[in-house]
Amino acid sequence: MENVAAQILEFMMLFAFGFSWPFAIARTLKAKRVDGKSPAFMAIVLFGYLCGILAHVVEGTKLWLVAVYLADMALVSTDLVLYFRYARLNRRPSERT
């Protein structure tokens, strides 16, 4: 029998992490700048979410949590796309190629 408490705690962890990303996305859209953001950090977070998904798929349990991982990955990916868009737009004309 699966541990329901562990599933709820994992969901809460994913929810807490995912809850912060819309605020980061909104801040980026408002400021149109990405100062202080790290694309490497966002890529590592995406890798971590992917590993969490794969763990559930390999084990064949708690597949409903995969949907939460995917939602979080969509938010982080959105922020990462915005990072590259605004980083490119904010470069000085002499730096553009």
Backbone atoms as SQL, in Angstrom:
CREATE TABLE atoms (id INTEGER PRIMARY KEY, chain TEXT, resi INTEGER, resn TEXT, atom TEXT, x REAL, y REAL, z REAL);
INSERT INTO atoms VALUES
  (1, 'A', 1, 'MET', 'N', 0.837, -1.184, 0.000),
  (2, 'A', 1, 'MET', 'CA', 0.000, 0.000, 0.000),
  (3, 'A', 1, 'MET', 'C', 0.887, 1.254, 0.000),
  (4, 'A', 2, 'GLU', 'N', 0.510, 2.198, -0.862),
  (5, 'A', 2, 'GLU', 'CA', 1.305, 3.420, -0.969),
  (6, 'A', 2, 'GLU', 'C', 1.078, 4.324, 0.236),
  (7, 'A', 3, 'ASN', 'N', 2.087, 5.069, 0.559),
  (8, 'A', 3, 'ASN', 'CA', 2.023, 5.979, 1.690),
  (9, 'A', 3, 'ASN', 'C', 1.357, 7.288, 1.250),
  (10, 'A', 4, 'VAL', 'N', 0.107, 7.475, 1.659),
  (11, 'A', 4, 'VAL', 'CA', -0.661, 8.656, 1.263),
  (12, 'A', 4, 'VAL', 'C', -0.022, 9.923, 1.824),
  (13, 'A', 5, 'ALA', 'N', 0.502, 9.863, 3.022),
  (14, 'A', 5, 'ALA', 'CA', 1.140, 11.040, 3.628),
  (15, 'A', 5, 'ALA', 'C', 2.332, 11.483, 2.783),
  (16, 'A', 6, 'ALA', 'N', 3.117, 10.539, 2.280),
  (17, 'A', 6, 'ALA', 'CA', 4.269, 10.879, 1.437),
  (18, 'A', 6, 'ALA', 'C', 3.810, 11.543, 0.142),
  (19, 'A', 7, 'GLN', 'N', 2.714, 11.056, -0.426),
  (20, 'A', 7, 'GLN', 'CA', 2.186, 11.664, -1.653),
  (21, 'A', 7, 'GLN', 'C', 1.726, 13.095, -1.400),
  (22, 'A', 8, 'ILE', 'N', 1.047, 13.295, -0.289),
  (23, 'A', 8, 'ILE', 'CA', 0.561, 14.639, 0.044),
  (24, 'A', 8, 'ILE', 'C', 1.735, 15.580, 0.290),
  (25, 'A', 9, 'LEU', 'N', 2.748, 15.115, 0.982),
  (26, 'A', 9, 'LEU', 'CA', 3.924, 15.953, 1.239),
  (27, 'A', 9, 'LEU', 'C', 4.664, 16.280, -0.048),
  (28, 'A', 10, 'GLU', 'N', 4.779, 15.303, -0.943),
  (29, 'A', 10, 'GLU', 'CA', 5.436, 15.572, -2.226),
  (30, 'A', 10, 'GLU', 'C', 4.628, 16.581, -3.029),
  (31, 'A', 11, 'PHE', 'N', 3.302, 16.432, -3.026),
  (32, 'A', 11, 'PHE', 'CA', 2.447, 17.395, -3.712),
  (33, 'A', 11, 'PHE', 'C', 2.632, 18.790, -3.132),
  (34, 'A', 12, 'MET', 'N', 2.677, 18.886, -1.810),
  (35, 'A', 12, 'MET', 'CA', 2.855, 20.194, -1.168),
  (36, 'A', 12, 'MET', 'C', 4.200, 20.816, -1.533),
  (37, 'A', 13, 'MET', 'N', 5.245, 19.999, -1.619),
  (38, 'A', 13, 'MET', 'CA', 6.556, 20.508, -2.025),
  (39, 'A', 13, 'MET', 'C', 6.494, 21.038, -3.449),
  (40, 'A', 14, 'LEU', 'N', 5.885, 20.270, -4.345),
  (41, 'A', 14, 'LEU', 'CA', 5.769, 20.708, -5.733),
  (42, 'A', 14, 'LEU', 'C', 4.915, 21.960, -5.851),
  (43, 'A', 15, 'PHE', 'N', 3.836, 22.015, -5.073),
  (44, 'A', 15, 'PHE', 'CA', 2.972, 23.191, -5.086),
  (45, 'A', 15, 'PHE', 'C', 3.725, 24.419, -4.595),
  (46, 'A', 16, 'ALA', 'N', 4.481, 24.266, -3.527),
  (47, 'A', 16, 'ALA', 'CA', 5.244, 25.401, -2.980),
  (48, 'A', 16, 'ALA', 'C', 6.268, 25.914, -3.986),
  (49, 'A', 17, 'PHE', 'N', 6.993, 24.998, -4.628),
  (50, 'A', 17, 'PHE', 'CA', 7.962, 25.423, -5.632),
  (51, 'A', 17, 'PHE', 'C', 7.256, 26.068, -6.819),
  (52, 'A', 18, 'GLY', 'N', 6.194, 25.431, -7.277),
  (53, 'A', 18, 'GLY', 'CA', 5.474, 25.940, -8.433),
  (54, 'A', 18, 'GLY', 'C', 4.773, 27.256, -8.171),
  (55, 'A', 19, 'PHE', 'N', 4.364, 27.491, -6.928),
  (56, 'A', 19, 'PHE', 'CA', 3.653, 28.718, -6.569),
  (57, 'A', 19, 'PHE', 'C', 4.512, 29.956, -6.766),
  (58, 'A', 20, 'SER', 'N', 5.811, 29.829, -6.610),
  (59, 'A', 20, 'SER', 'CA', 6.695, 30.990, -6.719),
  (60, 'A', 20, 'SER', 'C', 6.952, 31.410, -8.167),
  (61, 'A', 21, 'TRP', 'N', 6.860, 30.488, -9.110),
  (62, 'A', 21, 'TRP', 'CA', 7.223, 30.822, -10.486),
  (63, 'A', 21, 'TRP', 'C', 6.312, 31.847, -11.157),
  (64, 'A', 22, 'PRO', 'N', 4.990, 31.812, -10.954),
  (65, 'A', 22, 'PRO', 'CA', 4.179, 32.863, -11.591),
  (66, 'A', 22, 'PRO', 'C', 4.584, 34.277, -11.154),
  (67, 'A', 23, 'PHE', 'N', 5.017, 34.420, -9.892),
  (68, 'A', 23, 'PHE', 'CA', 5.476, 35.730, -9.423),
  (69, 'A', 23, 'PHE', 'C', 6.767, 36.145, -10.139),
  (70, 'A', 24, 'ALA', 'N', 7.664, 35.186, -10.344),
  (71, 'A', 24, 'ALA', 'CA', 8.910, 35.476, -11.057),
  (72, 'A', 24, 'ALA', 'C', 8.617, 35.834, -12.518),
  (73, 'A', 25, 'ILE', 'N', 7.677, 35.126, -13.119),
  (74, 'A', 25, 'ILE', 'CA', 7.302, 35.410, -14.506),
  (75, 'A', 25, 'ILE', 'C', 6.673, 36.793, -14.610),
  (76, 'A', 26, 'ALA', 'N', 5.771, 37.105, -13.694),
  (77, 'A', 26, 'ALA', 'CA', 5.116, 38.422, -13.708),
  (78, 'A', 26, 'ALA', 'C', 6.136, 39.539, -13.520),
  (79, 'A', 27, 'ARG', 'N', 7.104, 39.327, -12.634),
  (80, 'A', 27, 'ARG', 'CA', 8.153, 40.336, -12.410),
  (81, 'A', 27, 'ARG', 'C', 8.968, 40.556, -13.675),
  (82, 'A', 28, 'THR', 'N', 9.303, 39.487, -14.361),
  (83, 'A', 28, 'THR', 'CA', 10.066, 39.592, -15.601),
  (84, 'A', 28, 'THR', 'C', 9.265, 40.332, -16.661),
  (85, 'A', 29, 'LEU', 'N', 7.997, 39.978, -16.800),
  (86, 'A', 29, 'LEU', 'CA', 7.160, 40.638, -17.807),
  (87, 'A', 29, 'LEU', 'C', 6.989, 42.121, -17.500),
  (88, 'A', 30, 'LYS', 'N', 6.863, 42.466, -16.236),
  (89, 'A', 30, 'LYS', 'CA', 6.688, 43.867, -15.851),
  (90, 'A', 30, 'LYS', 'C', 7.973, 44.667, -16.064),
  (91, 'A', 31, 'ALA', 'N', 9.095, 44.117, -15.622),
  (92, 'A', 31, 'ALA', 'CA', 10.367, 44.830, -15.692),
  (93, 'A', 31, 'ALA', 'C', 11.003, 44.760, -17.077),
  (94, 'A', 32, 'LYS', 'N', 10.672, 43.713, -17.828),
  (95, 'A', 32, 'LYS', 'CA', 11.292, 43.468, -19.126),
  (96, 'A', 32, 'LYS', 'C', 12.818, 43.390, -19.028),
  (97, 'A', 33, 'ARG', 'N', 13.265, 42.903, -17.861),
  (98, 'A', 33, 'ARG', 'CA', 14.690, 42.731, -17.597),
  (99, 'A', 33, 'ARG', 'C', 14.869, 41.414, -16.852),
  (100, 'A', 34, 'VAL', 'N', 16.064, 40.854, -16.942),
  (101, 'A', 34, 'VAL', 'CA', 16.335, 39.568, -16.292),
  (102, 'A', 34, 'VAL', 'C', 17.543, 39.638, -15.367),
  (103, 'A', 35, 'ASP', 'N', 17.833, 40.831, -14.896),
  (104, 'A', 35, 'ASP', 'CA', 18.951, 40.995, -13.978),
  (105, 'A', 35, 'ASP', 'C', 18.763, 40.095, -12.761),
  (106, 'A', 36, 'GLY', 'N', 19.805, 39.373, -12.404),
  (107, 'A', 36, 'GLY', 'CA', 19.771, 38.513, -11.231),
  (108, 'A', 36, 'GLY', 'C', 19.215, 37.122, -11.466),
  (109, 'A', 37, 'LYS', 'N', 18.696, 36.868, -12.658),
  (110, 'A', 37, 'LYS', 'CA', 18.179, 35.531, -12.962),
  (111, 'A', 37, 'LYS', 'C', 19.304, 34.663, -13.508),
  (112, 'A', 38, 'SER', 'N', 19.200, 33.378, -13.278),
  (113, 'A', 38, 'SER', 'CA', 20.229, 32.451, -13.720),
  (114, 'A', 38, 'SER', 'C', 19.614, 31.358, -14.587),
  (115, 'A', 39, 'PRO', 'N', 19.956, 31.348, -15.888),
  (116, 'A', 39, 'PRO', 'CA', 19.432, 30.279, -16.739),
  (117, 'A', 39, 'PRO', 'C', 19.973, 28.912, -16.324),
  (118, 'A', 40, 'ALA', 'N', 21.177, 28.870, -15.780),
  (119, 'A', 40, 'ALA', 'CA', 21.733, 27.594, -15.315),
  (120, 'A', 40, 'ALA', 'C', 20.900, 27.048, -14.154),
  (121, 'A', 41, 'PHE', 'N', 20.506, 27.914, -13.228),
  (122, 'A', 41, 'PHE', 'CA', 19.661, 27.488, -12.113),
  (123, 'A', 41, 'PHE', 'C', 18.335, 26.931, -12.623),
  (124, 'A', 42, 'MET', 'N', 17.724, 27.638, -13.565),
  (125, 'A', 42, 'MET', 'CA', 16.435, 27.179, -14.096),
  (126, 'A', 42, 'MET', 'C', 16.588, 25.841, -14.818),
  (127, 'A', 43, 'ALA', 'N', 17.700, 25.662, -15.526),
  (128, 'A', 43, 'ALA', 'CA', 17.943, 24.382, -16.209),
  (129, 'A', 43, 'ALA', 'C', 18.123, 23.255, -15.205),
  (130, 'A', 44, 'ILE', 'N', 18.792, 23.525, -14.104),
  (131, 'A', 44, 'ILE', 'CA', 18.976, 22.507, -13.056),
  (132, 'A', 44, 'ILE', 'C', 17.629, 22.151, -12.426),
  (133, 'A', 45, 'VAL', 'N', 16.778, 23.149, -12.203),
  (134, 'A', 45, 'VAL', 'CA', 15.447, 22.888, -11.652),
  (135, 'A', 45, 'VAL', 'C', 14.654, 22.008, -12.620),
  (136, 'A', 46, 'LEU', 'N', 14.711, 22.327, -13.910),
  (137, 'A', 46, 'LEU', 'CA', 14.021, 21.507, -14.911),
  (138, 'A', 46, 'LEU', 'C', 14.541, 20.070, -14.897),
  (139, 'A', 47, 'PHE', 'N', 15.846, 19.914, -14.784),
  (140, 'A', 47, 'PHE', 'CA', 16.442, 18.574, -14.711),
  (141, 'A', 47, 'PHE', 'C', 15.931, 17.825, -13.479),
  (142, 'A', 48, 'GLY', 'N', 15.849, 18.506, -12.358),
  (143, 'A', 48, 'GLY', 'CA', 15.338, 17.893, -11.131),
  (144, 'A', 48, 'GLY', 'C', 13.895, 17.443, -11.285),
  (145, 'A', 49, 'TYR', 'N', 13.066, 18.287, -11.904),
  (146, 'A', 49, 'TYR', 'CA', 11.673, 17.896, -12.143),
  (147, 'A', 49, 'TYR', 'C', 11.606, 16.689, -13.081),
  (148, 'A', 50, 'LEU', 'N', 12.441, 16.681, -14.107),
  (149, 'A', 50, 'LEU', 'CA', 12.467, 15.547, -15.034),
  (150, 'A', 50, 'LEU', 'C', 12.840, 14.262, -14.299),
  (151, 'A', 51, 'CYS', 'N', 13.812, 14.337, -13.413),
  (152, 'A', 51, 'CYS', 'CA', 14.204, 13.163, -12.624),
  (153, 'A', 51, 'CYS', 'C', 13.054, 12.694, -11.735),
  (154, 'A', 52, 'GLY', 'N', 12.309, 13.624, -11.156),
  (155, 'A', 52, 'GLY', 'CA', 11.154, 13.261, -10.345),
  (156, 'A', 52, 'GLY', 'C', 10.094, 12.543, -11.169),
  (157, 'A', 53, 'ILE', 'N', 9.848, 13.043, -12.373),
  (158, 'A', 53, 'ILE', 'CA', 8.893, 12.384, -13.271),
  (159, 'A', 53, 'ILE', 'C', 9.356, 10.978, -13.602),
  (160, 'A', 54, 'LEU', 'N', 10.625, 10.862, -13.988),
  (161, 'A', 54, 'LEU', 'CA', 11.153, 9.548, -14.370),
  (162, 'A', 54, 'LEU', 'C', 11.104, 8.566, -13.204),
  (163, 'A', 55, 'ALA', 'N', 11.337, 9.046, -11.992),
  (164, 'A', 55, 'ALA', 'CA', 11.265, 8.168, -10.823),
  (165, 'A', 55, 'ALA', 'C', 9.858, 7.588, -10.681),
  (166, 'A', 56, 'HIS', 'N', 8.849, 8.408, -10.896),
  (167, 'A', 56, 'HIS', 'CA', 7.473, 7.924, -10.775),
  (168, 'A', 56, 'HIS', 'C', 7.104, 6.999, -11.927),
  (169, 'A', 57, 'VAL', 'N', 7.583, 7.302, -13.110),
  (170, 'A', 57, 'VAL', 'CA', 7.283, 6.454, -14.264),
  (171, 'A', 57, 'VAL', 'C', 7.954, 5.094, -14.106),
  (172, 'A', 58, 'VAL', 'N', 9.217, 5.083, -13.716),
  (173, 'A', 58, 'VAL', 'CA', 9.948, 3.825, -13.543),
  (174, 'A', 58, 'VAL', 'C', 9.299, 2.975, -12.447),
  (175, 'A', 59, 'GLU', 'N', 8.921, 3.620, -11.345),
  (176, 'A', 59, 'GLU', 'CA', 8.316, 2.902, -10.232),
  (177, 'A', 59, 'GLU', 'C', 6.860, 2.544, -10.518),
  (178, 'A', 60, 'GLY', 'N', 6.232, 3.292, -11.411),
  (179, 'A', 60, 'GLY', 'CA', 4.847, 3.029, -11.766),
  (180, 'A', 60, 'GLY', 'C', 3.847, 3.424, -10.699),
  (181, 'A', 61, 'THR', 'N', 4.239, 4.320, -9.825),
  (182, 'A', 61, 'THR', 'CA', 3.337, 4.752, -8.759),
  (183, 'A', 61, 'THR', 'C', 3.181, 6.259, -8.783),
  (184, 'A', 62, 'LYS', 'N', 2.117, 6.715, -8.165),
  (185, 'A', 62, 'LYS', 'CA', 1.853, 8.152, -8.001),
  (186, 'A', 62, 'LYS', 'C', 1.922, 8.900, -9.331),
  (187, 'A', 63, 'LEU', 'N', 1.402, 8.287, -10.382),
  (188, 'A', 63, 'LEU', 'CA', 1.477, 8.932, -11.690),
  (189, 'A', 63, 'LEU', 'C', 0.684, 10.241, -11.742),
  (190, 'A', 64, 'TRP', 'N', -0.275, 10.427, -10.842),
  (191, 'A', 64, 'TRP', 'CA', -1.018, 11.687, -10.823),
  (192, 'A', 64, 'TRP', 'C', -0.099, 12.847, -10.474),
  (193, 'A', 65, 'LEU', 'N', 0.987, 12.575, -9.751),
  (194, 'A', 65, 'LEU', 'CA', 1.929, 13.640, -9.410),
  (195, 'A', 65, 'LEU', 'C', 2.724, 14.112, -10.627),
  (196, 'A', 66, 'VAL', 'N', 2.792, 13.280, -11.657),
  (197, 'A', 66, 'VAL', 'CA', 3.501, 13.673, -12.879),
  (198, 'A', 66, 'VAL', 'C', 2.866, 14.935, -13.464),
  (199, 'A', 67, 'ALA', 'N', 1.543, 15.051, -13.375),
  (200, 'A', 67, 'ALA', 'CA', 0.858, 16.247, -13.878),
  (201, 'A', 67, 'ALA', 'C', 1.331, 17.501, -13.146),
  (202, 'A', 68, 'VAL', 'N', 1.573, 17.390, -11.854),
  (203, 'A', 68, 'VAL', 'CA', 2.053, 18.538, -11.077),
  (204, 'A', 68, 'VAL', 'C', 3.478, 18.880, -11.483),
  (205, 'A', 69, 'TYR', 'N', 4.311, 17.854, -11.661),
  (206, 'A', 69, 'TYR', 'CA', 5.674, 18.093, -12.146),
  (207, 'A', 69, 'TYR', 'C', 5.635, 18.802, -13.505),
  (208, 'A', 70, 'LEU', 'N', 4.771, 18.344, -14.404),
  (209, 'A', 70, 'LEU', 'CA', 4.685, 18.950, -15.742),
  (210, 'A', 70, 'LEU', 'C', 4.229, 20.404, -15.665),
  (211, 'A', 71, 'ALA', 'N', 3.284, 20.693, -14.777),
  (212, 'A', 71, 'ALA', 'CA', 2.836, 22.079, -14.611),
  (213, 'A', 71, 'ALA', 'C', 3.985, 22.955, -14.117),
  (214, 'A', 72, 'ASP', 'N', 4.740, 22.456, -13.142),
  (215, 'A', 72, 'ASP', 'CA', 5.898, 23.210, -12.637),
  (216, 'A', 72, 'ASP', 'C', 6.939, 23.399, -13.734),
  (217, 'A', 73, 'MET', 'N', 7.156, 22.344, -14.521),
  (218, 'A', 73, 'MET', 'CA', 8.128, 22.455, -15.618),
  (219, 'A', 73, 'MET', 'C', 7.683, 23.495, -16.645),
  (220, 'A', 74, 'ALA', 'N', 6.384, 23.571, -16.901),
  (221, 'A', 74, 'ALA', 'CA', 5.876, 24.571, -17.846),
  (222, 'A', 74, 'ALA', 'C', 6.150, 25.983, -17.338),
  (223, 'A', 75, 'LEU', 'N', 5.973, 26.199, -16.038),
  (224, 'A', 75, 'LEU', 'CA', 6.238, 27.522, -15.463),
  (225, 'A', 75, 'LEU', 'C', 7.718, 27.882, -15.538),
  (226, 'A', 76, 'VAL', 'N', 8.579, 26.948, -15.164),
  (227, 'A', 76, 'VAL', 'CA', 10.023, 27.214, -15.209),
  (228, 'A', 76, 'VAL', 'C', 10.463, 27.436, -16.651),
  (229, 'A', 77, 'SER', 'N', 9.927, 26.648, -17.571),
  (230, 'A', 77, 'SER', 'CA', 10.276, 26.805, -18.990),
  (231, 'A', 77, 'SER', 'C', 9.848, 28.167, -19.515),
  (232, 'A', 78, 'THR', 'N', 8.687, 28.630, -19.091),
  (233, 'A', 78, 'THR', 'CA', 8.224, 29.964, -19.492),
  (234, 'A', 78, 'THR', 'C', 9.196, 31.030, -19.009),
  (235, 'A', 79, 'ASP', 'N', 9.617, 30.922, -17.759),
  (236, 'A', 79, 'ASP', 'CA', 10.569, 31.892, -17.212),
  (237, 'A', 79, 'ASP', 'C', 11.903, 31.813, -17.950),
  (238, 'A', 80, 'LEU', 'N', 12.312, 30.623, -18.327),
  (239, 'A', 80, 'LEU', 'CA', 13.571, 30.454, -19.058),
  (240, 'A', 80, 'LEU', 'C', 13.483, 31.075, -20.456),
  (241, 'A', 81, 'VAL', 'N', 12.369, 30.875, -21.130),
  (242, 'A', 81, 'VAL', 'CA', 12.172, 31.497, -22.451),
  (243, 'A', 81, 'VAL', 'C', 12.197, 33.014, -22.326),
  (244, 'A', 82, 'LEU', 'N', 11.515, 33.537, -21.303),
  (245, 'A', 82, 'LEU', 'CA', 11.529, 34.989, -21.079),
  (246, 'A', 82, 'LEU', 'C', 12.939, 35.486, -20.791),
  (247, 'A', 83, 'TYR', 'N', 13.711, 34.677, -20.044),
  (248, 'A', 83, 'TYR', 'CA', 15.095, 35.065, -19.760),
  (249, 'A', 83, 'TYR', 'C', 15.849, 35.311, -21.066),
  (250, 'A', 84, 'PHE', 'N', 15.803, 34.344, -21.974),
  (251, 'A', 84, 'PHE', 'CA', 16.564, 34.483, -23.218),
  (252, 'A', 84, 'PHE', 'C', 16.016, 35.604, -24.095),
  (253, 'A', 85, 'ARG', 'N', 14.698, 35.791, -24.092),
  (254, 'A', 85, 'ARG', 'CA', 14.110, 36.876, -24.884),
  (255, 'A', 85, 'ARG', 'C', 14.582, 38.240, -24.382),
  (256, 'A', 86, 'TYR', 'N', 14.429, 38.486, -23.087),
  (257, 'A', 86, 'TYR', 'CA', 14.790, 39.801, -22.559),
  (258, 'A', 86, 'TYR', 'C', 16.296, 39.996, -22.444),
  (259, 'A', 87, 'ALA', 'N', 17.047, 38.938, -22.256),
  (260, 'A', 87, 'ALA', 'CA', 18.509, 39.072, -22.248),
  (261, 'A', 87, 'ALA', 'C', 18.982, 39.539, -23.620),
  (262, 'A', 88, 'ARG', 'N', 18.371, 38.991, -24.660),
  (263, 'A', 88, 'ARG', 'CA', 18.738, 39.394, -26.028),
  (264, 'A', 88, 'ARG', 'C', 18.288, 40.829, -26.301),
  (265, 'A', 89, 'LEU', 'N', 17.077, 41.169, -25.893),
  (266, 'A', 89, 'LEU', 'CA', 16.553, 42.506, -26.159),
  (267, 'A', 89, 'LEU', 'C', 17.266, 43.592, -25.361),
  (268, 'A', 90, 'ASN', 'N', 17.811, 43.250, -24.207),
  (269, 'A', 90, 'ASN', 'CA', 18.438, 44.246, -23.339),
  (270, 'A', 90, 'ASN', 'C', 19.932, 44.437, -23.608),
  (271, 'A', 91, 'ARG', 'N', 20.480, 43.653, -24.523),
  (272, 'A', 91, 'ARG', 'CA', 21.886, 43.879, -24.863),
  (273, 'A', 91, 'ARG', 'C', 22.043, 45.217, -25.559),
  (274, 'A', 92, 'ARG', 'N', 23.187, 45.833, -25.356),
  (275, 'A', 92, 'ARG', 'CA', 23.458, 47.086, -26.048),
  (276, 'A', 92, 'ARG', 'C', 23.586, 46.811, -27.541),
  (277, 'A', 93, 'PRO', 'N', 23.237, 47.795, -28.385),
  (278, 'A', 93, 'PRO', 'CA', 23.322, 47.578, -29.826),
  (279, 'A', 93, 'PRO', 'C', 24.703, 47.100, -30.279),
  (280, 'A', 94, 'SER', 'N', 25.759, 47.544, -29.628),
  (281, 'A', 94, 'SER', 'CA', 27.107, 47.122, -30.015),
  (282, 'A', 94, 'SER', 'C', 27.362, 45.650, -29.683),
  (283, 'A', 95, 'GLU', 'N', 26.583, 45.072, -28.766),
  (284, 'A', 95, 'GLU', 'CA', 26.755, 43.682, -28.385),
  (285, 'A', 95, 'GLU', 'C', 25.932, 42.731, -29.236),
  (286, 'A', 96, 'ARG', 'N', 24.954, 43.257, -29.966),
  (287, 'A', 96, 'ARG', 'CA', 24.073, 42.408, -30.772),
  (288, 'A', 96, 'ARG', 'C', 24.790, 41.938, -32.014),
  (289, 'A', 97, 'THR', 'N', 24.466, 40.706, -32.391),
  (290, 'A', 97, 'THR', 'CA', 25.068, 40.171, -33.624),
  (291, 'A', 97, 'THR', 'C', 24.042, 39.890, -34.661);
